[in-house]
Amino acid sequence: MITDMSTVIWKEWKSLFRQPGSRLRMALTVLIPLGYFGIIAPLQAGGEFTTGAEPWFIAVVLPLLTVIMTAPDSFAGERERKTLRTLLASTLSDSAILWAKLGFAVLLGMAMMIATLVLAMVVVNLFTNTTGVAAIGVARLIHMIGVSLLLSAMAAGAAVLISLRAETVQQAQQTLAAVFFVIPSVLGPVLLITSGDGESGPVVAFFDWLGTTSGRLTVVVVLAVLAVILLTAARVGFRRTRLVS
Amino acid sequence: MEQPIVEIDELTKYYGTLAALDGLSLSVARGSIFGFLGTNGAGKTTTINILLGLVEPSGGAASVLGFDVVDESDEIRTRVGALLDETGLYEQMSAYENLWFYARAWRLPKDQAEARVERVLSDLGLWDRRHDPAGSWSRGMQQRLALARAQLHDPELLFLDEPTAGLDVVSAREVRDHLAGLVGRGTTIFLTTHNMTEAEELCDRVAIIHRGRLLADGHPDELLSASGYEVNIEGVNLDGAAEAIVRRPDVVSCVSEDGRLRLRLTTPDPSAVVADLVAAGVSIHEVRRGTHLEDAFLELVREDS
């Protein structure tokens, strides 16, 4: 199964930058966040970058963005380009196809996050006035990578689940974007409006709680449960005989 | 007696209330080219999808290479190749990369995969352009590349859905010659086509389906004999010549129109009839057989409609 998965991942990698218009789209998707979070934000924050909110933003937003850009293509893209039936008629197992496509999206998201963090650390240490070597604390880094991995897996699970049924990549991307961006962007202001003044409302209390050990653990557990649910749903939803009409 | 390579027994498939397959039964012998003929929507693609384990049947049973299509479809896919109604090529990847991906998917060892890719690309005259993106190729070349991919792992059985559809005469001929060569090396081919001349030329046996039901099944000559062999004769002094041959036992019908005779015979060999016409004073310029299988096909489909 590992060999089959690596075969599919190889194909996904070869195809990634070769879709019509995808070079420009991927360049913008990669270079803009990389430029802002890897260069501009560290230059502005200086040594405080390692303890500020920016690394968390990199750990949460970049993998999500990368997964949302790539994972909807997993099955909807094959269907749109009329390659799905031939792929399914091959000897590759259901599990190898599914986990390879999921894994590829997660790997890309994690690679994007790690590349940006490494760049940011280089910029902070070489181009800002820091005393000694500035670095993100080990516990914080492990926590960030864990959350990032779970978020990527969750998003990839949701994306593949949507992609299995979507007729086109655009349709899959729009549905996924609605789930991950529209709902939070509507709920956020609603929460803020109902949270009273800006210093002592429930939203502030919630964010304070997130900073505690129990808050961090709870977030990890909730994300892990959601990721397992979505990945299981994707596995159950992936059956050859449901994908060909 | 050798077990058929494909065996279908009372197979049904319903999409809602629509019966795509309605009690289809047939078998395919090893080492043959089996022609599966039918109009659009007759159930050909559904049958292939079921045989490849991509669609579950609503009823009946089918096996490929002795493996059940529902419970053992993984075993089937390991041993067969398929060129479906679309080429299924990754157009942004090169021809070589397309084949390399599927060679690895079929778990060919690296050195064997390299050798196989080179061999099939060379056999189909595509090796020199192996680094071109598949999407930049003509329809004929893409179809040949898809055919190369289908036979990459040396399958015992090839499913080919309209392999020459949309090809020019030269490309179609190259594909047909290639298929004949494959059968010579022991591969069995399950072929769907709308081209009756192709079916007549290539197939050892044909089955005609319509509305998901089998209308006829046999050697092309057997199907032809049911409706008679059509022969068109052009020449001089044909007027009145019909009387000289119409009573022959091998003449089913004889119509004189536009200065030619249109005959339907019980035998594929018109030489005895031609001899009688010459003896009756006809000077013959041309004897041409009609597109026989097409006539038989149309007659069967019209009767069923």
Interface residues (C-beta under 8 A of the other chain):
Chain A: T3 D4 T7 V8 W10 K11 K14 S15 R18 Q19 P20 R81 K82 T83 R85 T86 L87 L88 A89 S90 T91 L92 S93 R240 T241 L243 V244 S245
Chain B: Y15 N49 L52 G53 L54 V55 E56 S73 D74 R77 T78 A82 L84 E86 T87 G88 L89 Y90 E91 Q92 M93 E97 F101 Y102 R104 A105 W106 R107 P133 A146 R149 H153
